[in-house]
Amino acid sequence: MRIVILGAGQAAASMAARLCAKGHDGPLTVIGAEPVAPYQRPPLSKAYLLGEMGLDRLLLRSAEWWQEQGVELRLGETATAIDTAARLITTDRGSLPYDALALTLGARARRLPAAMGGHLPGVHVIRSLADVDAIAPDMRPDRRLIVIGGGYIGLEAAAVARKLGLEVTLIEAAPRILGRVAAPETADMIRALHRDHGVTILEAVSIERIIGDDHATGIRLADGTELPADLIVTGIGVSPDSALAEAAGLAIDNGIATDDRGRTSDPAIWAAGDCASFPWQGARIRLESVGGAIDMAELVAENILGADRAYAPKPWFWSDQFDAKLQIAGLGTGHDRIVTRPGDGRHGGSVWYYRMDRLIAVDALNDARAYMIGKRLIESGRSPDPETLAGATELKSLL
């Protein structure tokens, strides 16, 4: 069986490794548009941008590993079409047949429209190695950075910039930072962390456009105020990379729609990672996380080889900002109650999410014990009484 993996990120590397480990001995090809082998993305906006991690440490597998496993790695090659009837992929270098095709195309950073100045030099996104390499030379002390967007990517970029000595202003159009992904209590902890490190955070503030002629020089707010900047980072979310799949006639629903096995509407095509949505607990979701990409890709690899197992995600995430680590287990969507617990020191504590008396998620800032215990409780389906949780002197007793 000839297997082709389209997209060369974390999910692709995990899928290829699992296929090899499970004994697939037919042709296996990984095609990626970027000129570099699969690498870690989370450190890009943190350790790599800070200069603390080089490209050699970003790579998920060595060049020797790909060769030893007999995986054909085709880099810098862009797929342009999928012919589902002929089971043929067309790229900018030719064509390639497949028996099973896996789409691990990831997601693309959203950009401001050109009408708002999003096309100007000096306006950056942080998604790929090339993005970070482009912004790194401008991240110098005493320069002025404006970050648009108060999600995790924007906050991480702001933290790195402050550590490098830049003057940083973060603008969030919603009433508060982390509005789509975390409870107000978690946002309060993160806001205090940033303000204590000198980041100016403006919430419920809309921008009219980025200003500048041949280079961005600042931002004009909706009220007419102009804020000067030497560079701008937009962290306004990502969109699943599903255009190729849609053009091929595959079902699309918040990304490339799969069943609980990871199979798309075409029985010979599978999907995993940030580009894929799947059924879970009566809804269809898409997980943008390293853990999700690894777990789903490994399961899809086994299902391609005939395992026929359902994907049961165990969501977990993390974000490093300044000297603080935020760890998240579960999904807090649809919660109806919050329990907070203090942590050690000014910047620490945990936020526990309940829905109908069931524990569904926990956010832990500088509190690894709360994260680990919360994760174990959620994955085992156990929910301590909220009052008991709030008053527990030793979290371990909840297990």
C-alpha positions in Angstrom: 0.0 0.0 0.0 1.4 3.4 -1.0 0.7 6.0 1.7 1.2 9.7 1.2 1.1 12.2 4.0 0.4 15.7 2.8 1.7 18.4 5.2 5.0 18.1 7.1 4.4 19.3 10.7 4.0 17.6 14.1 1.0 15.5 13.0 2.9 14.3 9.9 6.0 13.3 11.9 4.0 11.5 14.5 1.9 9.6 11.8 5.0 8.6 9.9 6.7 7.3 13.0 3.7 5.3 14.1 3.3 3.8 10.6 6.9 2.7 10.7 6.6 1.3 14.2 3.5 -0.7 13.3 5.3 -2.4 10.5 4.1 -0.6 7.3 6.7 -1.7 4.7 5.2 -0.1 1.5 6.1 3.3 0.0 5.6 6.1 2.5 6.0 9.7 1.3 5.7 13.0 3.3 5.2 16.2 1.2 5.7 19.6 2.8 5.5 23.1 1.4 8.2 24.5 3.8 11.8 23.8 2.8 12.7 22.4 6.3 11.9 19.0 7.8 9.1 18.7 10.4 9.8 20.8 13.4 8.3 21.9 16.7 6.1 25.0 16.5 5.5 26.0 20.2 9.1 27.1 20.8 9.0 29.4 17.8 7.3 32.2 19.7 9.3 31.6 22.9 12.7 29.9 23.1 13.6 30.2 19.4 12.6 33.9 19.2 14.6 34.5 22.3 17.7 32.8 20.7 17.7 30.1 23.4 17.0 27.3 20.9 18.5 26.7 17.5 17.0 25.0 14.4 18.7 21.7 15.2 16.8 21.4 18.4 13.5 22.4 16.8 13.6 19.4 14.4 11.4 16.5 15.4 13.5 13.9 13.7 17.0 13.9 12.3 17.7 13.6 8.6 19.2 10.1 9.3 16.0 8.9 10.9 13.9 9.7 7.8 16.5 7.8 5.7 16.8 4.9 8.0 13.0 4.4 8.1 12.8 4.6 4.3 10.4 7.6 4.4 10.6 9.8 1.3 10.6 13.4 2.5 9.7 15.9 -0.2 10.3 19.4 1.1 9.6 22.8 -0.5 6.9 21.1 -2.6 3.4 22.5 -2.8 0.4 20.3 -3.5 -2.0 22.0 -6.0 -4.8 19.4 -6.5 -6.1 16.0 -5.4 -7.8 13.8 -7.9 -9.9 11.5 -5.7 -11.2 9.4 -8.6 -7.6 8.6 -9.9 -6.1 8.8 -6.4 -3.5 11.2 -7.7 -1.9 14.2 -6.1 -0.6 17.0 -8.3 2.1 19.3 -7.0 4.2 22.1 -8.4 6.8 19.4 -9.3 4.7 16.8 -10.8 2.2 14.1 -9.6 2.1 11.2 -7.2 -0.3 8.3 -6.9 -1.6 7.0 -3.5 -3.6 4.2 -2.1 -4.2 6.0 1.2 -3.8 9.7 1.6 -3.5 11.5 5.0 -4.0 15.3 5.2 -2.0 16.9 8.0 -2.0 20.4 6.6 -2.3 22.3 9.8 -3.6 25.8 10.0 -2.7 29.2 8.7 -2.4 32.4 10.7 -5.2 34.9 10.0 -4.0 38.3 8.7 -5.6 41.7 8.7 -7.0 42.6 5.3 -4.9 44.8 3.0 -7.6 47.5 3.3 -6.6 47.8 7.0 -2.8 47.9 6.2 -2.2 44.2 6.9 0.0 43.9 3.8 2.5 46.5 5.0 6.1 45.6 5.7 6.7 45.5 9.4 3.4 43.7 10.1 4.1 40.1 11.1 2.3 36.9 12.1 3.9 34.1 14.1 3.1 30.7 12.8 6.1 29.3 10.8 9.9 29.2 11.1 10.0 31.8 8.2 7.6 34.1 10.1 9.9 34.1 13.2 13.1 34.5 11.1 11.5 37.5 9.5 10.6 39.2 12.8 13.7 38.3 14.8 16.0 41.1 13.5 13.5 43.7 14.5 13.1 42.4 18.1 15.7 44.8 19.6 15.8 46.8 22.9 14.0 50.1 23.0 11.9 49.4 19.9 8.1 49.8 20.1 6.0 46.7 19.4 2.2 46.6 19.1 0.6 43.2 19.4 -3.0 42.9 18.0 -4.9 40.1 19.7 -5.0 38.9 23.3 -4.9 35.2 22.7 -2.0 32.9 23.6 0.1 33.6 20.6 -0.2 37.4 21.1 0.5 37.1 24.8 3.6 34.9 24.2 4.9 37.3 21.7 4.4 40.2 24.1 6.2 38.3 26.8 9.3 37.5 24.6 9.4 41.1 23.4 9.5 42.5 26.9 12.2 40.1 27.9 14.2 41.4 24.9 13.7 45.0 26.1 11.0 46.2 23.7 8.3 48.6 24.7 5.1 46.5 24.3 1.4 47.4 23.9 -1.2 44.7 23.4 -4.6 45.5 22.0 -7.6 43.3 22.3 -10.9 44.2 20.6 -13.0 41.9 22.9 -13.9 43.0 26.4 -10.9 41.0 27.8 -7.9 39.0 26.8 -8.3 35.2 26.4 -12.0 35.8 25.9 -12.6 32.7 23.7 -10.4 30.2 25.4 -10.3 30.9 29.2 -12.4 32.0 32.1 -12.2 35.6 33.4 -10.3 34.3 36.5 -7.5 32.9 34.3 -7.4 36.1 32.2 -7.1 38.1 35.5 -4.0 36.1 36.5 -2.4 36.5 33.0 -3.2 40.2 32.8 -1.6 40.8 36.2 1.5 38.9 35.1 2.0 41.0 32.0 1.3 44.3 33.6 3.8 43.5 36.4 6.4 43.0 33.6 5.6 46.3 31.9 3.2 45.3 29.1 0.5 47.8 28.4 -2.8 46.0 27.8 -5.7 47.7 26.1 -9.0 45.8 26.2 -12.3 46.5 24.4 -10.3 48.7 22.0 -10.9 48.4 18.2 -8.4 49.4 15.6 -9.3 51.3 12.4 -6.2 50.4 10.5 -2.4 50.1 10.5 -0.8 53.3 9.3 2.2 53.9 7.2 3.1 54.3 3.5 5.8 51.8 2.6 6.2 50.4 6.2 4.0 50.2 9.2 4.6 53.1 11.5 1.7 52.6 14.0 -2.0 52.0 14.5 -5.0 54.2 14.3 -7.7 53.2 16.8 -11.4 53.4 16.1 -11.6 56.6 18.2 -8.9 58.3 16.1 -6.1 57.8 18.5 -2.8 56.9 16.9 -0.2 54.7 18.6 3.3 54.7 17.1 5.1 51.4 16.5 8.3 50.1 14.9 6.8 46.7 14.3 3.4 45.0 14.7 2.5 41.4 15.4 -1.0 40.2 14.7 -2.2 37.3 16.8 -5.8 37.0 15.7 -6.1 33.3 15.5 -5.7 30.7 12.8 -7.8 29.0 10.1 -7.7 25.3 9.3 -5.9 24.7 6.0 -8.7 23.0 4.2 -8.8 24.7 0.7 -7.2 21.8 -1.1 -9.5 19.3 0.5 -12.6 21.5 -0.3 -11.5 21.8 -3.9 -11.2 18.0 -4.1 -14.8 17.7 -2.9 -14.2 16.5 0.6 -16.7 17.5 3.4 -15.7 20.6 5.3 -17.0 21.6 8.7 -14.7 23.8 10.7 -11.8 22.2 8.9 -11.7 18.9 7.1 -14.5 16.8 8.5 -13.6 13.3 9.6 -15.5 10.5 11.4 -14.4 9.2 14.8 -11.7 7.1 13.1 -10.1 10.1 11.3 -11.5 9.1 7.9 -12.8 11.9 5.6 -15.9 11.7 3.3 -13.6 9.9 0.8 -12.8 6.4 2.1 -9.2 6.6 0.9 -8.4 9.9 2.5 -7.8 10.6 6.2 -7.0 13.8 8.2 -5.4 14.6 11.5 -4.1 17.6 13.5 -5.1 21.3 13.3 -6.8 20.9 9.9 -9.2 18.2 11.0 -12.5 18.4 12.9 -14.1 15.3 14.4 -17.1 14.3 16.5 -16.8 14.3 20.2 -19.4 14.3 23.0 -22.2 15.2 20.7 -20.5 18.0 18.9 -17.8 18.5 16.2 -14.6 20.0 17.5 -11.1 20.8 16.2 -8.1 20.8 18.6 -5.3 23.2 18.0 -2.6 21.6 20.1 0.5 19.6 20.0 -1.0 16.9 22.1 -4.0 16.7 19.9 -1.9 16.5 16.7 0.2 13.7 18.1 -2.6 11.6 19.5 -4.9 11.9 16.5 -2.1 11.3 14.0 -1.0 8.2 15.8 -4.5 6.8 15.9 -5.1 7.6 12.2 -1.9 5.8 11.3 -3.1 2.7 13.1 -6.5 3.0 11.5 -5.0 3.3 8.0 -3.4 -0.1 8.8 -6.7 -1.6 9.9 -7.0 -1.0 13.6 -10.6 0.6 13.3 -10.4 2.4 16.7 -12.3 5.6 17.7 -10.5 8.7 18.6 -11.0 9.7 22.2 -9.1 12.9 22.8 -7.6 13.9 26.1 -7.1 17.7 25.5 -4.2 19.4 27.2 -2.3 22.6 26.4 0.4 24.9 27.8 1.7 28.4 27.4 5.0 29.8 28.7 5.0 33.5 29.4 7.8 35.3 31.2 8.9 32.9 34.0 5.3 31.5 34.3 3.8 28.3 32.9 0.1 28.0 32.3 -1.0 24.4 32.0 -4.5 23.4 30.9 -6.3 20.1 31.0 -9.7 19.4 29.4 -12.0 21.9 27.5 -13.8 24.5 29.5 -16.4 25.2 26.8 -19.9 25.4 28.2 -19.0 25.6 31.9 -21.6 26.8 34.4 -19.4 27.1 37.5 -15.9 28.1 38.4 -13.8 27.2 41.5 -10.6 29.0 42.1 -7.7 28.0 44.3 -4.7 30.1 45.3 -1.2 29.1 44.4 2.2 29.9 45.8 3.4 33.4 45.2 1.8 36.4 43.4 1.5 34.8 40.0 0.0 31.4 40.6 -3.2 29.5 41.2 -5.7 27.3 39.5 -9.2 27.7 37.9 -11.5 24.6 37.8 -14.4 24.4 35.3 -17.6 22.6 36.1 -20.6 21.8 33.8 -23.7 20.4 35.6 -21.5 19.4 38.6 -19.0 17.6 36.3 -15.4 18.7 36.3 -14.4 19.4 32.7 -11.2 21.4 32.7 -8.5 23.1 34.9 -6.2 26.0 34.2 -3.1 26.0 36.4 -0.6 28.9 36.5 2.7 27.9 38.1 0.8 25.1 39.9 1.9 21.8 38.4 0.3 19.8 41.2 -3.1 21.2 40.5 -2.7 20.5 36.8 -1.6 16.9 37.2 -4.3 16.1 39.7 -7.0 17.9 37.7 -5.9 16.1 34.5 -6.1 12.7 36.3 -9.5 13.5 37.7 -10.9 14.6 34.3 -9.4 11.6 32.4 -10.8 9.2 34.9 -14.3 10.8 34.9 -14.2 11.7 38.5 -15.6 15.0 39.8 -15.0 16.2 43.3 -17.7 18.2 44.9 -17.0 21.9 44.2 -17.2 22.9 47.8 -14.8 20.1 48.8 -12.4 21.2 46.1 -12.5 24.8 47.2 -11.7 23.9 50.8 -9.3 21.0 50.3 -6.0 21.6 52.1 -4.3 18.8 50.1 -5.4 18.3 46.5 -4.0 14.7 46.5 -6.8 13.7 48.8 -9.3 14.3 45.9 -7.9 11.3 44.1 
